[in-house]
C-alpha cells in the first residue's frame, strides 16, 4: 500500500526553512547549467546554421580554415565548368570565389576584436543559403561599398546603415544590412571580392570557392574529381562537414559546462542528503506509526524518495525560470584563429528537459541513503525512540 502524496506534500511544508535552503542550492546549480547550455546552444546554432549539405567549400590541400587557404583564378575557371555544378536560370554556374580576411577592430570596452571581412561576387548571394538583404541594398561591384551582418549593427562605432567604416587601407560605405538566419555570417562584413583583393594587394587570388551542387549530382564523386583533376588539385567537402569540424569549440564549452555543473551538484546532493536525514530523524514517530498502520518498508522508502524528488524538481523549475532572461541576450565569442562571432543565447526545450532530469538525479541521489534508513527502521525502534 502506497503512502498518499498529501503526506509528502505536507512534510515538505513542515520544514520550510531547511527545504528552502536545499532547494535554493539545487536551483543555483540548475541556473548555471541552463545558462551555460544556452550559450553553447546559441554558439552551436550560429555555427551549424551557416552550413548547407548541398554546398561544397573548396580549399587548398591541407588547409583547415578559409583564412589559411589560397586559390588561383585558373583553378576557379576549371572548377566552375564541372558538369555537377548547379546552374541558375541563365545557365551561369553557381560558383562563388571568395576572400576571407580577419582584421583587428576596436571592440566594446576598449578590447580588440577579430572582424571577419568576406569578399564575394553577386553570385555569392545565390550560393549561400538563407542570405537576405534586410535593409538598404546589395553593394555595387567595383565600388567601395559593403553590406554588414545584423549582428554587427551598433556593436562597433559607425556600423550602421549609411555610415562609412575604415577597413584595410580605405573607407567603405555601408549600403546594406543582411540577415543569415542567425548564423555566423551575421558577424561578417561582405564586399566586392575584387575591391578587397585590390585593397589587400592580393592580386587575383581567392581563399575559398563555394559551389552549389546540382540536385542529381554524386557529391563524393565530385569531391574526388576536384582532388584528382590536375588542373584543380584542391580539397573539397560539404559545408556541413566543414562547419562540423569548426564546431569543436562548442563541444568543448559543453563539456566544460557539464563539468562545472557536476562539481556544483556534489554540494547540492550533500545538502539534500543532510535535509532528508534531518527529516527522517524528526519523523521517527511518524515512521513507526506508518509501519504500525500496515505501510510496507518499500512504501516508506518510496515516500521519502518522492519527497526528495519533488523538492529537487521544484527547485529546478525555479532555477530554469531564473535562467530564462538569457534568451533576451546576445553575446560574442572569439576563439584562437577565429573571428569574433555575435550570436543569440538559446534556452531550448531540450535544455529545459535536461535541467529537470539533472535535478531529478540530484534529488534521488540525495534522498537515497536517508530513504533506506527510514525503510529499515523497525516499528518497535521507531516508537521507542519517540
Secondary structure, DSSP 8 states (H G I E B T S, - for coil): ----HHHHHHHHHHTHHHHHHHHHHHHHHHHHHHHHHHHHHHHHHHHHTT--TTEEEEE-TT-SSGGG--EEHHHHHHHHT-TTB-B-TTS-B-EEEEEEEEEEEE-GGG-EEEEEEEEE-TTHHHHSTT-EEEEE----TTSSEEEEEGGGTTTSTT-STT-EEEETTEEEEEEEEEE-TTSGGGGEEEEEHHHHHHHTT--SEESEEEEEB-TT--HHHHHHHHHH-TTT--EEEEHHHHHHHHTHHHHHHHHHHHHHHHHHHHHHHHHHHHHHHHHHHHTHHHHHHHHHTT--HHHHHHHHHHHHHHHHHHHHHHHHHHHGGGGG-EEEE--TTS--EEEE----HHHHHHHHHHHHHHHHHHHHHHHHHHHH--HHHHHHH-
